[in-house]
Amino acid sequence: MIVLIDSLAIVCLILAWWVALGSYPRLPERIPVHFGFSGEADSWGGRWMIFLMPAVATLIVALDWFIFSQLKDSPKMPAAMELPLHLLMLELSALFAYITWRMSEIAFERAKGLGVCFLPVVLLGIMGTSAWMIVAGKSH
């Protein structure tokens, strides 16, 4: 299961870079770089910033894998925490890929924002996985 989750995280990274690299030449000079609670863009920056989200996602995945390799057989990390940790990495990779795609869609005026349900869905997913991880860690 963990191999599948990690593979999906890599697919999300590839998609994020694909969107950034594919859309960059056609992007306008200013693109959305920050979004408010409503999901609407409230700050704009240079088109090169389309690479920011995939770069951050790549850094997160690389650091997670490094940490996972260090803690793999450590008695300090309960085995029950491994699955939610990998799932959290996938959620973050998917989140950054989605934001990259929406940044390009908004820049091309094909979308208005991230969507009304974006924030509640993201918070529910990440908080749910984090709660699962905390419960798994305490039950050890």
N, C-alpha and C positions, 0 to 999 in steps of 0.2 A: 504494500500500500504506500509506503514512504517513497519508494522509487517512482511510483506513478505520480504522486504529489510533487516531487522534485522535478520530474519531467515536465509536468504542466507549468511549473514555475519558470522553467527554461523556455518553454513555448511562449509564455506571456512576455518574457524579456525579449525574445526574438521578434514578436509582434510589435512591441513598443518601439524597438529600433527600426523595424521595417517601416512603420508609420512615420517616424521622425525623418528617416533618410528619404523616404519616398515623397513626402509632402514638402520637405524643406525648399527645393528649388522653386516651387510655385507659391509658397507662402508670401503674404504681404509683409511689409517691413515691420509691422506691429502685430503681435499676437497676444491672446490672453495668457496671463501667467499666474493669476490669483483669482480665487472665487470666494464669494461671500456665503453666508449661511443659506441663502436662497438658491445657490447654485449658479448665480449670474456672475459673469466676469466683472471684477472691480479693479483690476490692475492690468496694465498692458506693458509688454517689453519687446525687445528685439526678436526677430524671427529665429535667431540662433538658440533662443531659450527653449525651443522645441526639444532639444537634446537633454535638457535638465532632468526631466522625469525618467527617461530610460537610464541615464547615468546614475541617478539616485537609486533606482530599482536594482541596477547591476551591483552597486556598492552594497546594498542591503543583502542581496543574495550571496555575494562573495563573503561578506562578514559572517552571515549566518552559517554558511558551510564551514568556514574556518572554526567558528565556535562549536558547531556540531562535531567536527572531527576531534576537537580538544576534549569534549565532554562525553564522547561516545560510550566509553566503558568506565566513566567516572562514577564512583559511589555517591557523589554529590548530586547527581541528576537522576531522579527516578525514571525508569524505563517508560512509565505511563505518561511522562511529559514529552516524549519524543514525537509522537504523532501530532499533538496540537502545536508544537513548535514548528514543525514542517508545514503544517496547514496554515499557520500564521504567515510564514514566508510566502506561500502561494497566494494568499489573500492580498498581501502587500504588492506582489509582482503584478497581479491582475488589476489592482487599484491603480498603480502607476501606468500600466498599459492603457487602461480606460481613460485616464486623465490625458495622456498624450494624444489619444485618438480624438477626444472631445476638444482639446485645444486646437487641433487642426480643423475640425469641423466648424468650430466657432469662427476661426480665422477666415475660413472660406465662406462664411455666412450661410452654412447649411444647418446650423444649430444655434440656439440662443444661450444655452448654459449646460451645466452638468446634469440637470434634471432635478425635479422637486424631491424625488425619492432617494437621490444620491446619498446625502448625509445620513439619514436614518438607516439605510441599508448598510452602509459602510460601518457606522458605529455599532450597529447590532451584530454584524458579522465579526468584527475585530474584538469587540468586548465579549461576545459569546465564546470565541475561541480562547481569549485570555482567561476568562473565568474557568473554562474547562481545564486549562493548563494549571491554574492556581489550585483548583480542587485536586487534580491529579498529583500535584507536588505535595500537598498537605496530607494526602492519604498514604503517603509513603512512610 
